[in-house]
Amino acid sequence: MISSAILLYVDPGSGSYLVQAIIAAILGFLFYFKTIWWRIKSFFTRKKKDDNTENHNVDA
């Protein structure tokens, strides 16, 4: 019978680094897809021209 035991020790420093890397990867993917979604959304939507928001040069 062949049995192999895999012994894995993760010290607190390595464990916290692994957790930090996983969180950074998740946030990176979320930011990436948020940016893609914003580009797709802005492609299909147009800005409406509003005369009230335009800057007019008025001499006071």
MARRORO-822073 format. One record per atom (N, C-alpha, C): residue number from 1; residue in three letters; atom name; x, y, z. Coordinates in Angstrom, 2 decimals, always signed. Example, Ala and Ser with C-alpha at 12.3 -4.5 7.8 and 13.67 -1.06 7.14 Angstrom:
! MARRORO-822073
PT/num/residuo/atomo/u/v/w
PT/1/ALA/N/+13.19/-5.69/+7.80
PT/1/ALA/CA/+12.30/-4.50/+7.80
PT/1/ALA/C/+13.20/-3.30/+7.80
PT/2/SER/N/+12.85/-2.25/+7.08
PT/2/SER/CA/+13.67/-1.06/+7.14
PT/2/SER/C/+12.90/+0.03/+7.87
***
This chain:
! MARRORO-822073
PT/num/residuo/atomo/u/v/w
PT/1/MET/N/+0.83/-1.16/+0.00
PT/1/MET/CA/+0.00/+0.00/+0.00
PT/1/MET/C/+0.89/+1.24/+0.00
PT/2/ILE/N/+0.62/+2.13/-0.93
PT/2/ILE/CA/+1.39/+3.36/-1.00
PT/2/ILE/C/+0.52/+4.49/-0.48
PT/3/SER/N/+1.00/+5.10/+0.57
PT/3/SER/CA/+0.29/+6.26/+1.09
PT/3/SER/C/+1.30/+7.37/+1.28
PT/4/SER/N/+0.93/+8.52/+0.79
PT/4/SER/CA/+1.82/+9.66/+0.96
PT/4/SER/C/+1.08/+10.72/+1.74
PT/5/ALA/N/+1.71/+11.18/+2.75
PT/5/ALA/CA/+1.13/+12.21/+3.59
PT/5/ALA/C/+1.72/+13.55/+3.16
PT/6/ILE/N/+0.87/+14.48/+2.96
PT/6/ILE/CA/+1.32/+15.82/+2.62
PT/6/ILE/C/+1.20/+16.66/+3.88
PT/7/LEU/N/+2.33/+17.08/+4.36
PT/7/LEU/CA/+2.35/+17.90/+5.56
PT/7/LEU/C/+2.59/+19.34/+5.14
PT/8/LEU/N/+1.71/+20.19/+5.54
PT/8/LEU/CA/+1.79/+21.59/+5.15
PT/8/LEU/C/+1.71/+22.46/+6.39
PT/9/TYR/N/+2.70/+23.28/+6.55
PT/9/TYR/CA/+2.70/+24.21/+7.68
PT/9/TYR/C/+2.72/+25.62/+7.14
PT/10/VAL/N/+1.78/+26.42/+7.58
PT/10/VAL/CA/+1.71/+27.81/+7.18
PT/10/VAL/C/+1.83/+28.65/+8.45
PT/11/ASP/N/+2.93/+29.36/+8.55
PT/11/ASP/CA/+3.11/+30.20/+9.73
PT/11/ASP/C/+2.26/+31.47/+9.60
PT/12/PRO/N/+2.06/+32.22/+10.65
PT/12/PRO/CA/+1.18/+33.39/+10.61
PT/12/PRO/C/+1.59/+34.42/+9.56
PT/13/GLY/N/+2.88/+34.61/+9.35
PT/13/GLY/CA/+3.32/+35.58/+8.35
PT/13/GLY/C/+2.93/+35.16/+6.94
PT/14/SER/N/+3.15/+33.88/+6.63
PT/14/SER/CA/+2.79/+33.37/+5.30
PT/14/SER/C/+1.27/+33.33/+5.12
PT/15/GLY/N/+0.58/+32.98/+6.20
PT/15/GLY/CA/-0.89/+32.93/+6.12
PT/15/GLY/C/-1.49/+34.29/+5.87
PT/16/SER/N/-0.97/+35.31/+6.56
PT/16/SER/CA/-1.51/+36.65/+6.35
PT/16/SER/C/-1.16/+37.17/+4.96
PT/17/TYR/N/+0.02/+36.81/+4.46
PT/17/TYR/CA/+0.40/+37.20/+3.09
PT/17/TYR/C/-0.52/+36.54/+2.08
PT/18/LEU/N/-0.86/+35.28/+2.30
PT/18/LEU/CA/-1.76/+34.57/+1.40
PT/18/LEU/C/-3.15/+35.21/+1.41
PT/19/VAL/N/-3.65/+35.55/+2.60
PT/19/VAL/CA/-4.95/+36.20/+2.70
PT/19/VAL/C/-4.92/+37.56/+2.00
PT/20/GLN/N/-3.83/+38.31/+2.19
PT/20/GLN/CA/-3.70/+39.61/+1.54
PT/20/GLN/C/-3.68/+39.48/+0.02
PT/21/ALA/N/-2.98/+38.47/-0.49
PT/21/ALA/CA/-2.90/+38.25/-1.94
PT/21/ALA/C/-4.27/+37.87/-2.51
PT/22/ILE/N/-5.02/+37.06/-1.79
PT/22/ILE/CA/-6.35/+36.65/-2.24
PT/22/ILE/C/-7.28/+37.86/-2.26
PT/23/ILE/N/-7.27/+38.67/-1.22
PT/23/ILE/CA/-8.12/+39.86/-1.17
PT/23/ILE/C/-7.74/+40.84/-2.28
PT/24/ALA/N/-6.45/+41.03/-2.50
PT/24/ALA/CA/-5.99/+41.94/-3.56
PT/24/ALA/C/-6.42/+41.44/-4.93
PT/25/ALA/N/-6.36/+40.14/-5.15
PT/25/ALA/CA/-6.79/+39.58/-6.44
PT/25/ALA/C/-8.29/+39.78/-6.65
PT/26/ILE/N/-9.07/+39.55/-5.62
PT/26/ILE/CA/-10.53/+39.73/-5.73
PT/26/ILE/C/-10.86/+41.19/-6.02
PT/27/LEU/N/-10.24/+42.11/-5.28
PT/27/LEU/CA/-10.52/+43.54/-5.50
PT/27/LEU/C/-10.01/+43.99/-6.86
PT/28/GLY/N/-8.91/+43.44/-7.32
PT/28/GLY/CA/-8.40/+43.77/-8.65
PT/28/GLY/C/-9.36/+43.33/-9.74
PT/29/PHE/N/-9.88/+42.12/-9.62
PT/29/PHE/CA/-10.86/+41.64/-10.60
PT/29/PHE/C/-12.13/+42.49/-10.57
PT/30/LEU/N/-12.60/+42.84/-9.37
PT/30/LEU/CA/-13.80/+43.66/-9.27
PT/30/LEU/C/-13.60/+45.04/-9.90
PT/31/PHE/N/-12.46/+45.66/-9.65
PT/31/PHE/CA/-12.17/+46.96/-10.25
PT/31/PHE/C/-12.07/+46.84/-11.76
PT/32/TYR/N/-11.45/+45.78/-12.26
PT/32/TYR/CA/-11.31/+45.57/-13.70
PT/32/TYR/C/-12.67/+45.44/-14.37
PT/33/PHE/N/-13.53/+44.61/-13.80
PT/33/PHE/CA/-14.85/+44.40/-14.40
PT/33/PHE/C/-15.74/+45.63/-14.22
PT/34/LYS/N/-15.54/+46.39/-13.14
PT/34/LYS/CA/-16.29/+47.63/-12.96
PT/34/LYS/C/-15.92/+48.62/-14.06
PT/35/THR/N/-14.64/+48.70/-14.39
PT/35/THR/CA/-14.17/+49.59/-15.44
PT/35/THR/C/-14.73/+49.18/-16.80
PT/36/ILE/N/-14.72/+47.88/-17.07
PT/36/ILE/CA/-15.28/+47.40/-18.33
PT/36/ILE/C/-16.77/+47.71/-18.39
PT/37/TRP/N/-17.50/+47.47/-17.29
PT/37/TRP/CA/-18.94/+47.74/-17.25
PT/37/TRP/C/-19.21/+49.22/-17.48
PT/38/TRP/N/-18.38/+50.10/-16.89
PT/38/TRP/CA/-18.56/+51.54/-17.07
PT/38/TRP/C/-18.36/+51.93/-18.54
PT/39/ARG/N/-17.37/+51.35/-19.20
PT/39/ARG/CA/-17.13/+51.66/-20.61
PT/39/ARG/C/-18.28/+51.19/-21.49
PT/40/ILE/N/-18.79/+49.99/-21.21
PT/40/ILE/CA/-19.93/+49.48/-21.99
PT/40/ILE/C/-21.15/+50.35/-21.75
PT/41/LYS/N/-21.41/+50.70/-20.51
PT/41/LYS/CA/-22.57/+51.52/-20.16
PT/41/LYS/C/-22.47/+52.91/-20.79
PT/42/SER/N/-21.27/+53.51/-20.74
PT/42/SER/CA/-21.12/+54.85/-21.31
PT/42/SER/C/-21.19/+54.82/-22.83
PT/43/PHE/N/-20.90/+53.69/-23.45
PT/43/PHE/CA/-21.00/+53.57/-24.90
PT/43/PHE/C/-22.47/+53.64/-25.34
PT/44/PHE/N/-23.36/+53.04/-24.57
PT/44/PHE/CA/-24.76/+52.98/-24.95
PT/44/PHE/C/-25.59/+54.14/-24.41
PT/45/THR/N/-25.08/+54.88/-23.47
PT/45/THR/CA/-25.82/+56.03/-22.95
PT/45/THR/C/-25.16/+57.31/-23.41
PT/46/ARG/N/-25.96/+58.31/-23.61
PT/46/ARG/CA/-25.45/+59.60/-24.03
PT/46/ARG/C/-25.68/+60.63/-22.95
PT/47/LYS/N/-24.83/+61.62/-22.93
PT/47/LYS/CA/-25.06/+62.73/-22.02
PT/47/LYS/C/-26.07/+63.66/-22.66
PT/48/LYS/N/-27.03/+64.09/-21.88
PT/48/LYS/CA/-28.00/+65.05/-22.37
PT/48/LYS/C/-27.43/+66.44/-22.20
PT/49/LYS/N/-27.63/+67.26/-23.20
PT/49/LYS/CA/-27.19/+68.65/-23.08
PT/49/LYS/C/-28.20/+69.39/-22.23
PT/50/ASP/N/-27.69/+70.08/-21.25
PT/50/ASP/CA/-28.54/+70.85/-20.36
PT/50/ASP/C/-28.05/+72.29/-20.40
PT/51/ASP/N/-28.94/+73.19/-20.81
PT/51/ASP/CA/-28.54/+74.59/-20.94
PT/51/ASP/C/-28.24/+75.22/-19.59
PT/52/ASN/N/-28.79/+74.68/-18.51
PT/52/ASN/CA/-28.58/+75.25/-17.19
PT/52/ASN/C/-27.18/+74.96/-16.66
PT/53/THR/N/-26.56/+73.90/-17.14
PT/53/THR/CA/-25.24/+73.54/-16.60
PT/53/THR/C/-24.09/+74.11/-17.41
PT/54/GLU/N/-24.37/+74.68/-18.57
PT/54/GLU/CA/-23.31/+75.26/-19.36
PT/54/GLU/C/-22.82/+76.55/-18.72
PT/55/ASN/N/-21.55/+76.80/-18.84
PT/55/ASN/CA/-20.98/+78.02/-18.27
PT/55/ASN/C/-21.12/+79.14/-19.29
PT/56/HIS/N/-21.80/+80.17/-18.90
PT/56/HIS/CA/-21.98/+81.35/-19.75
PT/56/HIS/C/-21.12/+82.48/-19.19
PT/57/ASN/N/-20.46/+83.17/-20.07
PT/57/ASN/CA/-19.66/+84.31/-19.64
PT/57/ASN/C/-20.58/+85.51/-19.48
PT/58/VAL/N/-20.82/+85.88/-18.25
PT/58/VAL/CA/-21.70/+87.00/-17.95
PT/58/VAL/C/-20.87/+88.04/-17.23
PT/59/ASP/N/-20.86/+89.26/-17.77
PT/59/ASP/CA/-20.13/+90.33/-17.12
PT/59/ASP/C/-21.02/+90.94/-16.03
PT/60/ALA/N/-20.53/+91.00/-14.85
PT/60/ALA/CA/-21.32/+91.53/-13.74
PT/60/ALA/C/-20.97/+92.97/-13.45
***
